[in-house]
Amino acid sequence: MPQFINTKETLVTEAIDAMLRTAGGRLARLDGYPHIKVVMRTDWDRSRVALISGGGSGHEPSHAGFVGQGMLTAAVCGEVFASPSVDAVLAAILAVTGKAGCLLIVKNYTGDRLNFGLAAERARAQGLRVSMVIVDDDIALPDLPQPRGVAGTLFVHKIAGALAEQGADLDAVTQAAERVIRGVVSIGMSLDTCTIPGNPKEARIKPGKAELGLGIHGEAGIEQVDFSTARAAMEMVVDRLAPRMGPGPHVALLNNLGGATPLEMGVLAEELLTSRIGGQVRWLVGPAPMMTSLDMQGFSVSLLPAGRAEEAAMAAPVAPWAWPGCLPVGGVEVVALPDGLAPIRPIPSPDDEMRALIERCCTILIEAEGPLNALDAKSGDGDTGSTLATAARALIGALDRLPLADQTQLYRAIGLELSQTMGGSSGVLLAIFFAAAGDASASGQDMIGALRAGLDRIMQVGGARPGDRTMIDALAPALDALGDGLAAAAGAARQGADATAAITRARAGRASYLAAESLAGHNDPGAEAVARLFEELDRAGAA
């Protein structure tokens, strides 16, 4: 897949330099490109213990994004998913280590262990005090003798960094790091593999599946599992984490592996905090991209038991821009709607025939969700079907409280429901449509007259007319023909909807922003929804 890069060879160095240009002088790099890629603090006091971490690139913002006051002193960056060299690690050690010594924080991968380990030996031979800890927080493969180091490494950066910033000695900082490593557990899940720059994407994860326990370099997970919802995905992750949790409060770190949207991560955070372990999660880091795997469509959860010392260290202020903060978890505060906006509930009244008609209309729109989204994706943002289906589901749920036997009040009640449950401009327009229909009905108009009044109102407010490539192109002819029966209305709606495929210049709606080639040959999705509605109603009536 295309990527915004120049060359694989300059990808990492260009990204590092871009970060340094906006660091305000607080960060610098050693002069050693391309083989030595070390980002370091410029304000470092060598009388304190230095913290150095690093590894392959492709995990941004790790590791360079966590260099700064309260966290790392320096980060050693390798090429994408490749350990940095011994010389690069040694250069970092020599650049920032004073008499207080330094701690190397290494994730449990063979290349990192060997290169950081040999660099530590060489630094010690030069008289420097160097400790090294190995992070092995991944619990995906419980029988693996050498568990991988993943996003739980960030807890080590934060807690050890806080102590180093406060002036603790090397032994105390090392011991704190080792306590974190013993306590932290992590596991990840993804819907797709990552795309390594310059290489074809591996299609390993089948449609409808997710991979549980995969590594941050795209390594295969412990198993592929059925994927249905964010809730089910989080439940599987929690099932693996829960047996490894100790008693007492925990801090959770919810990490975006690179390709999940903020909306998805918000849903996953809610599922984590309301899961069966949610009561033990007192603090949350994220959700945010912290230790990513390029563009992987996944997430990971790390848990750390937290006493007062850990809580204080996690809450200590830091300078690195990539740290999202560690925030206490609380309830959802709800404030009542202002006066005048609280929904006015009509008096419900039963009418079996009207109820069946509304249910049928809603079912038609729900069943058309996928095809309408696919059609909208050709000339819009692919959500017309979902928008209409969401409103239809909400309307079905409101049937018991609707005045089904009072047509005037029913129009108004439907308009109110749609204004509250249907998003976008279409929700507003349909709310206006039914409100105007209710006013016309109150003035003595029959059903067709009321619906025409609603149409006139939305054309007035929305500015669209027949021929502008909107739902009106199907709705207007359908209402004009409705007096001759449903079959005539369905035929007129279909003819109007199909005619929109030849309209290559929309004058209203989101399609008005699109070029002619994006519109040609595709029906307007709103008009198509109207046509399908009348056709299915006619088919049901004829059956």
C-alpha positions as CSV (number, residue, x, y, z in Angstrom):
1,M,0.0,0.0,0.0
2,P,1.3,3.5,-0.7
3,Q,2.9,5.3,2.2
4,F,4.1,8.9,2.8
5,I,7.9,8.1,2.8
6,N,10.8,9.1,0.7
7,T,13.1,6.1,1.0
8,K,13.3,3.3,3.6
9,E,16.9,4.3,4.2
10,T,16.0,7.9,5.3
11,L,12.7,7.2,6.9
12,V,13.8,7.1,10.6
13,T,16.4,9.9,10.5
14,E,13.9,12.3,8.8
15,A,11.2,11.5,11.4
16,I,13.7,12.1,14.3
17,D,14.9,15.4,12.9
18,A,11.3,16.6,12.4
19,M,10.6,15.8,16.1
20,L,13.7,17.7,17.2
21,R,12.8,20.8,15.2
22,T,9.8,21.4,17.5
23,A,11.5,20.3,20.8
24,G,12.4,23.9,21.7
25,G,16.0,23.1,22.3
26,R,15.2,20.6,25.1
27,L,16.3,17.6,23.0
28,A,19.2,17.0,20.6
29,R,20.7,14.1,18.7
30,L,24.2,12.7,18.6
31,D,26.2,13.4,15.5
32,G,26.3,9.9,14.0
33,Y,23.6,9.5,11.3
34,P,22.7,7.1,9.9
35,H,24.3,4.4,12.1
36,I,24.0,6.2,15.4
37,K,20.5,7.5,16.0
38,V,20.4,8.8,19.6
39,V,18.0,11.4,21.0
40,M,19.0,12.9,24.3
41,R,18.1,15.6,26.8
42,T,20.0,18.8,26.6
43,D,19.2,19.8,30.2
44,W,20.5,16.7,31.8
45,D,22.2,16.9,35.2
46,R,24.9,14.2,35.2
47,S,24.8,14.0,38.9
48,R,21.6,12.0,38.6
49,V,21.0,8.5,37.4
50,A,20.5,8.4,33.6
51,L,17.8,6.3,32.0
52,I,18.4,4.9,28.5
53,S,16.0,2.8,26.5
54,G,15.4,2.1,22.8
55,G,15.1,-0.5,20.2
56,G,13.8,-0.7,16.7
57,S,11.8,2.1,15.2
58,G,8.2,1.7,14.1
59,H,6.9,2.0,17.6
60,E,6.5,5.7,17.7
61,P,6.2,7.7,19.8
62,S,8.3,5.1,21.6
63,H,11.2,5.6,22.3
64,A,12.3,9.1,21.4
65,G,8.9,10.6,22.3
66,F,9.5,9.7,26.0
67,V,12.8,11.5,26.3
68,G,12.6,14.4,28.7
69,Q,12.2,15.5,32.3
70,G,10.7,12.7,34.4
71,M,11.2,9.9,32.0
72,L,14.1,8.9,29.7
73,T,17.4,10.7,29.5
74,A,18.2,9.2,26.0
75,A,16.6,6.9,23.5
76,V,18.6,4.7,21.0
77,C,16.7,4.2,17.8
78,G,17.3,1.4,15.4
79,E,15.9,0.9,11.9
80,V,12.3,-0.2,11.6
81,F,11.9,-3.3,13.9
82,A,15.7,-3.7,14.1
83,S,17.8,-3.4,17.2
84,P,20.3,-0.5,17.4
85,S,23.9,-1.4,17.2
86,V,26.3,-1.8,20.1
87,D,28.1,1.4,19.1
88,A,24.9,3.3,19.1
89,V,24.0,2.1,22.6
90,L,27.5,2.8,23.9
91,A,27.4,6.3,22.4
92,A,24.2,7.0,24.3
93,I,25.7,5.7,27.6
94,L,28.9,7.7,27.2
95,A,26.9,10.9,26.3
96,V,24.7,11.0,29.3
97,T,26.2,9.0,32.1
98,G,28.1,10.6,35.0
99,K,29.2,9.3,38.4
100,A,25.7,8.4,39.4
101,G,25.6,5.8,36.7
102,C,22.8,4.8,34.3
103,L,20.0,2.2,33.9
104,L,19.4,0.5,30.6
105,I,15.7,-0.5,30.1
106,V,15.6,-3.2,27.5
107,K,12.7,-5.1,26.1
108,N,13.1,-8.9,26.0
109,Y,14.2,-9.5,22.4
110,T,17.4,-11.3,21.5
111,G,18.8,-8.4,19.4
112,D,18.1,-5.8,22.1
113,R,19.5,-8.0,24.9
114,L,22.7,-8.7,23.0
115,N,23.4,-5.2,21.8
116,F,22.5,-3.4,25.0
117,G,24.2,-6.0,27.0
118,L,27.5,-5.8,25.2
119,A,27.4,-2.0,25.2
120,A,26.9,-2.1,29.0
121,E,30.0,-4.4,29.4
122,R,32.1,-2.0,27.3
123,A,30.9,1.0,29.3
124,R,31.7,-0.8,32.6
125,A,35.2,-1.5,31.2
126,Q,35.6,2.3,30.9
127,G,34.7,2.7,34.6
128,L,31.0,3.7,34.3
129,R,28.3,2.3,36.6
130,V,25.7,0.6,34.4
131,S,22.7,-1.5,35.4
132,M,20.4,-3.2,33.0
133,V,16.8,-4.5,33.4
134,I,14.9,-6.7,31.0
135,V,11.1,-6.1,30.5
136,D,9.1,-9.3,29.8
137,D,5.5,-8.2,30.4
138,D,3.8,-10.1,27.5
139,I,1.6,-12.9,28.9
140,A,0.3,-14.1,25.5
141,L,2.5,-17.2,25.6
142,P,2.5,-18.4,29.2
143,D,4.9,-21.2,28.6
144,L,7.5,-19.1,26.7
145,P,10.7,-19.1,28.7
146,Q,11.6,-15.6,27.4
147,P,8.3,-13.5,27.3
148,R,8.4,-10.5,25.1
149,G,8.7,-6.9,26.3
150,V,5.8,-4.8,25.1
151,A,3.9,-1.7,26.2
152,G,4.3,-2.4,29.9
153,T,7.8,-1.1,29.4
154,L,6.3,2.4,29.6
155,F,5.5,1.8,33.3
156,V,9.2,1.2,33.9
157,H,10.1,4.4,32.0
158,K,7.7,6.4,34.1
159,I,8.3,5.1,37.6
160,A,12.1,4.7,37.3
161,G,12.2,8.1,35.6
162,A,10.3,9.8,38.5
163,L,12.8,8.4,41.0
164,A,15.8,9.4,38.9
165,E,14.4,12.9,38.6
166,Q,14.1,13.1,42.4
167,G,17.7,12.1,42.9
168,A,17.5,8.4,43.9
169,D,20.7,6.4,43.5
170,L,21.3,3.7,40.9
171,D,20.4,0.8,43.2
172,A,17.1,2.4,44.2
173,V,16.2,3.2,40.6
174,T,17.1,-0.3,39.5
175,Q,15.2,-2.0,42.3
176,A,12.1,0.1,41.5
177,A,12.3,-0.9,37.8
178,E,12.6,-4.6,38.8
179,R,9.5,-4.3,41.0
180,V,7.5,-2.9,38.2
181,I,8.7,-5.6,35.8
182,R,7.7,-8.3,38.3
183,G,4.2,-6.8,38.6
184,V,3.2,-5.7,35.1
185,V,1.3,-7.9,32.6
186,S,0.3,-7.0,29.1
187,I,-1.5,-8.5,26.1
188,G,-2.6,-7.2,22.7
189,M,-5.1,-7.9,20.0
190,S,-5.4,-6.8,16.4
191,L,-7.7,-7.0,13.4
192,D,-4.9,-6.7,10.9
193,T,-1.2,-6.9,10.5
194,C,1.1,-3.9,10.1
195,T,2.6,-2.6,6.9
196,I,6.4,-2.6,7.0
197,P,7.7,0.3,4.8
198,G,8.6,-0.8,1.4
199,N,7.2,-4.3,1.8
200,P,3.8,-5.8,0.8
201,K,1.3,-6.2,3.6
202,E,0.9,-9.7,5.0
203,A,-2.7,-10.9,4.8
204,R,-2.4,-13.2,7.8
205,I,-5.6,-12.4,9.7
206,K,-8.7,-13.7,8.0
207,P,-11.9,-11.6,7.6
208,G,-14.0,-11.8,10.7
209,K,-11.1,-12.8,12.8
210,A,-8.8,-11.0,15.3
211,E,-5.4,-12.1,16.5
212,L,-4.9,-12.3,20.2
213,G,-1.5,-12.0,21.8
214,L,0.5,-10.8,18.8
215,G,3.8,-8.9,19.2
216,I,4.7,-5.3,18.5
217,H,6.8,-6.3,15.5
218,G,3.9,-8.0,13.8
219,E,4.7,-11.5,15.1
220,A,1.8,-13.9,15.0
221,G,-0.3,-14.1,18.1
222,I,-1.2,-17.1,20.2
223,E,-4.4,-17.7,18.2
224,Q,-6.9,-16.2,15.8
225,V,-10.3,-15.7,17.4
226,D,-13.7,-14.7,16.1
227,F,-14.3,-11.0,16.1
228,S,-17.7,-9.5,16.7
229,T,-17.6,-6.4,18.9
230,A,-15.3,-4.2,21.0
231,R,-16.9,-5.6,24.1
232,A,-16.3,-9.2,23.1
233,A,-12.7,-8.4,22.2
234,M,-12.0,-6.7,25.5
235,E,-13.6,-9.6,27.4
236,M,-11.1,-12.0,25.7
237,V,-8.2,-9.7,26.7
238,V,-9.5,-9.4,30.3
239,D,-9.9,-13.2,30.5
240,R,-6.2,-13.5,29.9
241,L,-5.2,-10.7,32.2
242,A,-7.5,-11.4,35.2
243,P,-5.7,-14.6,36.5
244,R,-2.4,-12.7,36.5
245,M,-3.7,-9.7,38.6
246,G,-3.0,-9.5,42.3
247,P,-5.3,-7.9,44.9
248,G,-5.7,-4.2,45.3
249,P,-5.8,-1.3,43.0
250,H,-4.2,-1.3,39.6
251,V,-3.2,1.3,37.0
252,A,-4.1,0.3,33.4
253,L,-2.3,1.5,30.3
254,L,-4.5,1.3,27.1
255,N,-2.2,1.5,24.1
256,N,-3.2,2.1,20.5
257,L,-1.0,-0.1,18.3
258,G,-1.2,2.5,15.6
259,G,-4.2,2.0,13.3
260,A,-7.2,2.3,15.6
261,T,-9.2,5.5,15.6
262,P,-9.7,7.7,18.7
263,L,-13.4,6.7,18.6
264,E,-12.5,3.0,18.7
265,M,-10.0,3.5,21.5
266,G,-12.7,5.4,23.5
267,V,-15.1,2.5,23.1
268,L,-12.3,0.0,24.2
269,A,-11.5,2.2,27.2
270,E,-15.2,2.2,28.3
271,E,-15.3,-1.6,27.9
272,L,-12.1,-2.0,30.0
273,L,-13.4,0.2,32.8
274,T,-16.8,-1.5,32.9
275,S,-15.4,-5.0,32.6
276,R,-15.2,-7.5,35.5
277,I,-11.8,-6.1,36.4
278,G,-12.8,-2.5,36.0
279,G,-13.4,-2.1,39.7
280,Q,-9.7,-2.7,40.4
281,V,-8.6,-0.2,37.8
282,R,-8.2,3.1,39.7
283,W,-6.0,5.0,37.2
284,L,-5.8,4.9,33.4
285,V,-3.0,5.9,31.1
286,G,-4.4,6.6,27.7
287,P,-6.1,5.5,25.5
288,A,-3.3,6.8,23.3
289,P,-0.7,5.6,20.8
290,M,2.4,5.0,23.0
291,M,4.1,1.9,21.8
292,T,2.8,1.2,18.4
293,S,3.4,-1.3,15.6
294,L,3.4,1.0,12.6
295,D,-0.2,1.0,11.3
296,M,-1.5,-2.1,13.2
297,Q,-5.3,-2.0,13.7
298,G,-5.1,-3.1,17.3
299,F,-4.6,-2.3,20.9
300,S,-2.9,-3.6,24.0
301,V,-3.7,-3.5,27.7
302,S,-1.1,-3.4,30.4
303,L,-1.8,-3.7,34.1
304,L,0.3,-2.8,37.1
305,P,-0.6,-3.2,40.8
306,A,-0.1,0.2,42.4
307,G,0.5,1.1,46.0
308,R,1.2,4.6,47.2
309,A,4.8,4.7,45.9
310,E,3.7,3.7,42.4
311,E,0.8,6.0,42.5
312,A,3.0,8.9,43.4
313,A,5.6,8.0,40.7
314,M,2.9,7.6,38.0
315,A,1.4,11.0,38.9
316,A,4.7,12.9,39.0
317,P,5.0,15.6,36.3
318,V,6.9,14.9,33.1
319,A,8.0,16.9,30.1
320,P,7.7,14.4,27.2
321,W,4.9,15.3,24.8
322,A,4.0,11.7,24.2
323,W,3.0,10.8,27.7
324,P,-0.8,11.1,27.9
325,G,-0.9,11.3,31.7
326,C,-2.1,9.0,34.4
327,L,-5.6,10.0,35.5
328,P,-7.9,8.6,38.2
329,V,-10.9,6.7,37.1
330,G,-14.3,7.9,38.3
331,G,-18.0,7.8,37.5
332,V,-19.8,9.5,34.6
333,E,-21.2,12.9,35.7
334,V,-24.6,13.7,34.2
335,V,-26.1,17.2,34.2
336,A,-29.8,17.7,33.4
337,L,-30.8,19.3,30.2
338,P,-31.6,23.0,30.4
339,D,-35.2,24.1,30.7
340,G,-37.0,23.9,27.4
341,L,-34.8,21.1,25.9
342,A,-36.0,18.2,28.0
343,P,-38.1,16.0,25.7
344,I,-41.8,16.5,25.9
345,R,-43.4,13.1,26.1
346,P,-46.7,12.7,24.1
347,I,-49.5,10.6,25.6
348,P,-49.1,7.2,24.1
349,S,-52.0,5.6,22.3
350,P,-52.2,2.2,20.6
351,D,-53.0,1.5,17.0
352,D,-52.0,-1.9,15.7
353,E,-52.2,-1.0,12.0
354,M,-50.0,2.1,12.4
355,R,-47.6,0.3,14.6
356,A,-47.2,-2.4,12.0
357,L,-46.6,0.2,9.3
358,I,-43.9,2.0,11.3
359,E,-42.2,-1.3,12.2
360,R,-42.2,-2.3,8.5
361,C,-40.7,1.0,7.4
362,C,-38.0,0.8,10.0
363,T,-37.2,-2.8,9.2
364,I,-36.8,-1.9,5.5
365,L,-34.2,0.8,6.4
366,I,-32.4,-1.5,8.8
367,E,-32.1,-4.2,6.2
368,A,-30.8,-1.7,3.7
369,E,-28.0,-0.5,6.0
370,G,-25.2,-2.3,4.2
371,P,-26.1,-1.6,0.6
372,L,-26.8,2.1,1.3
373,N,-23.5,2.4,3.1
374,A,-21.7,0.8,0.2
375,L,-23.5,3.1,-2.2
376,D,-22.7,6.2,-0.1
377,A,-19.0,5.2,0.0
378,K,-18.8,5.7,-3.8
379,S,-19.8,9.4,-3.5
380,G,-19.7,10.3,0.2
381,D,-18.5,9.1,3.6
382,G,-20.3,5.7,3.6
383,D,-22.7,6.3,6.5
384,T,-26.1,6.9,5.0
385,G,-27.3,3.4,5.7
386,S,-26.0,3.5,9.3
387,T,-27.6,6.9,9.9
388,L,-31.0,5.8,8.8
389,A,-30.7,2.4,10.5
390,T,-29.8,4.0,13.8
391,A,-32.8,6.2,13.6
392,A,-35.0,3.3,12.6
393,R,-33.9,1.2,15.6
394,A,-34.5,4.1,17.9
395,L,-38.0,4.6,16.5
396,I,-38.8,0.9,17.0
397,G,-37.7,1.2,20.6
398,A,-40.0,4.3,21.0
399,L,-43.2,2.7,19.7
400,D,-44.7,2.0,23.1
401,R,-44.6,5.7,24.0
402,L,-45.8,7.1,20.7
403,P,-49.4,8.4,20.1
404,L,-50.1,5.9,17.3
405,A,-53.8,6.6,17.3
406,D,-53.4,10.4,16.8
407,Q,-51.9,11.1,13.4
408,T,-51.2,14.8,14.1
409,Q,-49.4,14.1,17.3
410,L,-47.7,11.1,15.8
411,Y,-46.0,13.2,13.1
412,R,-44.7,15.6,15.7
413,A,-43.5,12.8,18.0
414,I,-41.6,11.1,15.2
415,G,-40.0,14.4,14.4
416,L,-38.9,14.8,18.0
417,E,-37.5,11.3,18.2
418,L,-35.5,11.8,15.0
419,S,-34.1,15.1,16.1
420,Q,-32.7,13.3,19.2
421,T,-31.5,10.1,17.6
422,M,-30.6,10.7,14.0
423,G,-27.3,12.4,13.3
424,G,-26.2,14.8,10.5
425,S,-28.2,17.1,8.4
426,S,-30.5,14.3,7.3
427,G,-31.7,14.0,10.9
428,V,-32.5,17.7,11.1
429,L,-34.3,17.7,7.8
430,L,-36.5,14.7,8.6
431,A,-37.3,16.1,12.0
432,I,-38.5,19.3,10.2
433,F,-40.3,17.2,7.6
434,F,-42.4,15.4,10.3
435,A,-42.9,18.5,12.4
436,A,-44.3,20.4,9.4
437,A,-46.5,17.3,8.5
438,G,-47.9,17.5,12.0
439,D,-48.8,21.2,11.6
440,A,-50.5,20.5,8.3
441,S,-52.4,17.5,9.8
442,A,-53.6,19.8,12.6
443,S,-54.9,22.2,9.9
444,G,-57.0,19.4,8.4
445,Q,-54.8,18.0,5.7
446,D,-55.0,14.3,4.9
447,M,-51.9,12.1,5.0
448,I,-50.7,12.9,1.5
449,G,-51.3,16.6,2.0
450,A,-49.4,16.5,5.3
451,L,-46.5,14.7,3.8
452,R,-46.4,17.2,0.9
453,A,-46.4,20.0,3.4
454,G,-43.4,18.4,5.1
455,L,-41.6,18.1,1.8
456,D,-42.3,21.8,1.0
457,R,-40.8,22.8,4.4
458,I,-37.6,20.9,4.0
459,M,-37.1,22.3,0.5
460,Q,-37.6,25.7,1.9
461,V,-35.2,25.2,4.9
462,G,-32.6,23.0,3.2
463,G,-32.6,24.8,-0.1
464,A,-32.7,21.6,-2.3
465,R,-35.0,21.1,-5.2
466,P,-35.8,18.2,-7.6
467,G,-32.7,17.7,-9.8
468,D,-30.2,18.7,-7.1
469,R,-29.3,15.0,-6.5
470,T,-30.8,14.5,-3.0
471,M,-33.5,12.3,-1.5
472,I,-36.0,14.9,-2.8
473,D,-35.5,13.5,-6.3
474,A,-37.2,10.3,-5.2
475,L,-39.5,11.7,-2.5
476,A,-41.2,14.4,-4.5
477,P,-42.4,12.2,-7.4
478,A,-43.4,9.5,-5.0
479,L,-45.7,11.8,-3.1
480,D,-47.1,13.2,-6.3
481,A,-48.0,9.7,-7.4
482,L,-49.1,8.4,-4.0
483,G,-52.7,9.3,-4.7
484,D,-52.7,6.6,-7.4
485,G,-51.5,3.9,-5.0
486,L,-48.3,2.5,-3.6
487,A,-47.3,0.8,-6.8
488,A,-47.4,4.2,-8.6
489,A,-45.5,5.9,-5.8
490,A,-42.8,3.1,-5.8
491,G,-42.4,3.3,-9.6
492,A,-42.1,7.1,-9.5
493,A,-39.6,6.9,-6.6
494,R,-37.4,4.4,-8.4
495,Q,-37.4,6.4,-11.6
496,G,-36.4,9.5,-9.6
497,A,-33.7,7.7,-7.7
498,D,-32.2,6.1,-10.9
499,A,-32.2,9.5,-12.6
500,T,-29.7,10.8,-10.0
501,A,-27.0,8.5,-11.4
502,A,-26.9,10.8,-14.4
503,I,-26.7,14.0,-12.3
504,T,-23.0,14.7,-12.1
505,R,-23.3,18.1,-10.4
506,A,-25.0,18.0,-7.0
507,R,-26.4,21.3,-5.8
508,A,-27.0,20.4,-2.2
509,G,-25.8,17.9,0.4
510,R,-22.3,16.5,0.9
511,A,-22.2,15.3,-2.7
512,S,-22.1,19.0,-3.8
513,Y,-18.4,19.0,-2.7
514,L,-17.5,16.1,-5.0
515,A,-16.2,16.0,-8.6
516,A,-18.4,14.8,-11.4
517,E,-16.4,11.6,-11.9
518,S,-17.2,10.6,-8.3
519,L,-20.9,10.9,-8.9
520,A,-21.5,9.6,-12.4
521,G,-23.2,6.2,-12.5
522,H,-24.2,6.0,-8.8
523,N,-27.6,6.7,-7.4
524,D,-27.8,9.3,-4.7
525,P,-28.0,7.1,-1.5
526,G,-30.8,9.2,0.1
527,A,-32.9,8.9,-3.0
528,E,-32.1,5.2,-3.2
529,A,-33.3,4.8,0.4
530,V,-36.6,6.5,-0.4
531,A,-37.0,4.3,-3.5
532,R,-36.3,1.1,-1.6
533,L,-38.7,2.1,1.2
534,F,-41.6,2.6,-1.3
535,E,-40.8,-0.5,-3.3
536,E,-40.7,-2.7,-0.2
537,L,-43.9,-1.3,1.2
538,D,-45.6,-1.9,-2.2
539,R,-44.2,-5.5,-2.2
540,A,-45.5,-6.2,1.3
541,G,-48.9,-4.8,0.4
542,A,-49.1,-7.0,-2.7
543,A,-47.9,-10.1,-0.9
